[in-house]
């Protein structure tokens, strides 16, 4: 145990001796560092009070009904907003990296703008300007009496996917499903199989074949199959 404590000290002394003739590094360029916006830092910028305080702020201020007000299909939507936290904690360059629509990106940007001063990021024990990417998830639930499920909620994978549909008072044989990108067919057990070829987002719509009226719609994120 004593040897493990001594060895690093010996290595440090040796390195000092070997590199004693190397010129010192150039002086710290404070102006250049102050203007730089870091993408990777030692300590990420944070909301005062930490993650719990940030979640409380979102719960109190974010309007979760925005996608419903914009008639979004049922589904799980994760928006990602990118912004800069400056060395003094002020925010700028707030922009959306996703484009899920239904007012969700605009709502998250609105909340971030009113979140006040943040704790800046640190690099080499100095406060620096840095980017932060903030995901915020909205969940739009399905109407009563309608159940559309997959093995992973609101998620499809490239290839074939089982889709389970249960509509109150309507038999599955009287249902027709469409998908915005891909194909969907009814299986022998009365359920459905959706085939998609590339990642992204799709909408599955359900119709009553007796009157060809749309009953419900659900949005699914498509991920590449491992």
N, C-alpha and C positions, 0 to 999 in steps of 0.2 A: 504494500500500500504506500509506503514512503517513497519507493522508487517511482511510482506513477506520478507523484507530486513533484519530484525533483526533475524528471526528464524534460518537461516543458520549459523549465527555467534554464536548463543547460542548452536547449535548442535555441532559446531566445538570445542568450549570451553569444552563442556561436554565430548566429545570423548577424548580430550587431558587428562582430569582429570582421566577418567576411565582407560586409557591405559598407564598411566605414568610409571608403573612398568614393562612394556613389554620391553625386550631387543631390542636394535636397530637392523635393518636388516643388513645382512652381507654386507661387502663392495662391491661396484660395480666391477664385474669381467670384466675388459675391454678386456683382451685377449680372453676370451670365446665369448664375444659379437662381437668382431672384426672378428672372424673366422666364426661365424654363418651366414647362408643364410636364411633370413626371407621369408616366404610365405605370411604373412599378416603384414601390416605395417600401421602406422598412416598416413603417407604421401607417396604415391607411387612415384617411380622413374619416371622422365619425361625428354623429349627432351628439350634442351634449347629453350626458346621462347614459350613453351606450345604446345597444340594440333594443333593450327593453323600453327605454324612453322613446326611441324612434318608432317602435311598434305602437306605443300608446298614442303618440302624436298622429300616426296614420289612422288609427281607429277612431280618434275623436274628430278628425278633420276631413278624411277622405269620404266621398260620397259613393258607397258601393253600388248604388242603384243606377249609376250613369249608363252602363251598358244595357240595362233593362229599359231605361228611358229611350235609348236609341234602337230598341227592338233587336238586340243581339240574340242569336240562337243560344240555347243552353250550352254550357261548356266551361272549361277552365282556361283562362287567358292570363298569360304572364307578360306584362309590359316591361321593357327595359329602358330606363332613362339615363343618359350620360350627362355629366356636368363637371365643372371645374370648381374645386374648393381652393381658394387662394390662401396665401400665407397668413392673411389676417382673418380667415374664416368666412369671408364673403363668397357667394356663389355666382357663377357666370356660365355662359355657353351651355345652357340647359337645352338638351335636344333629345328626341326619341330615336332609339335604335330599332325599335319594332314599329310595325304599322298594322296593328290589329283593328284599328278604327273603332267605331261605336263610341267615340268620345273618351276612351280610356287613357290614351297617351296624354291628351290635353288635361284630363283631370289630375293625373300624377304630376305633370309639369306645374300645374296650378298649386298643388300642395307643396312641392319642393320649393317653389318661389317664396312661399310664405313661412318656410321652416326656420328662417332666421340665420344666425351665425353658427357655423360649425367649428369643430376642432380640426385644425389643419393637419395634413399628413406630415410625416417626418422622414427625412433621409439623411443618414450620417449625423443624427442628433440635431438636425436643423429643420425648422419649419419650411415647407416648400409648397409650391402650387402643384396640385395633382388632380388627375381625373378620378371620378368615382362613377361606377355603373350601379344603378339601383333597380333591382327587379321588384315589381309589385304585382300581385296576382289577384284577379277578379274571378269570382265563381258565380255563374248564372245557372240557377237550378231549373230543372225541368218542371213543366206544369203538373198539377195533381192529376193522377190517373194515367200518366205517361212515363214509361221507364225505358230508356235507351242506355245500354251498358256495354262495355268492352272489358277485356281482362284487366287492362290498366285504365282507370277512369279517364274518359275524354282523350284517350291516346290510341293512335293506330301506328302500326309499323309497316315498313315497305314489305310488300308481299300480301298474303292472304290473312284476313282477320275475322274472327267470329264477332258478330254483332247481335246482341240479344235485345229483342224488342217485346215489350208488353204494354199493350194499349187497352185500357179499361173499356169493356163492352164491344170491342172489335177484335175479331179473330185475325191471326197473322196472315191467313190465306187471302184476306181482303185488304191487305196492305201492299203498297208499292214503295220501294225505297230508291232514291237517286243519290248520287254522290257527285260533288262538283269536279273532282279530278279522280278518275279511276272507274271501276265498275263495281256493281253490287248485285248479288243474286240470292234467291231464296234457297235454303238447303232442304234436304229431305225431312229434317226434324221440325221444319216450320220456322226456323230462325233464319239468319242471313249471314252472308259472307261478303266482306268488302275487300277489294284488291286495289292497292295503290302502289305506284312505282317509284315515287320520289318524295323526299321529306318536304315539309311545308305545313299547310293547314287546309283542311277540307271541311265542307258542310254536307251532312247527310240530312235529307228531307224525307218526311214520311207522308204518304198520301193514302186516303181512303179510296180504293178502286171503285166503290159503288157510286160515288159522286165526284171523284177526282179532285177532292178538296185537300189542301195541305193541312195536316193535323199538327205536326211539330217539326222542329229542325234542331240539330245539334252540331256544334263545331268541335272538330277533333284536331289535335296536333299530330302530325305524321313524323315519326322518327325513323332513322335508318336502322334496319334490323342488324343486330350484331352477328 
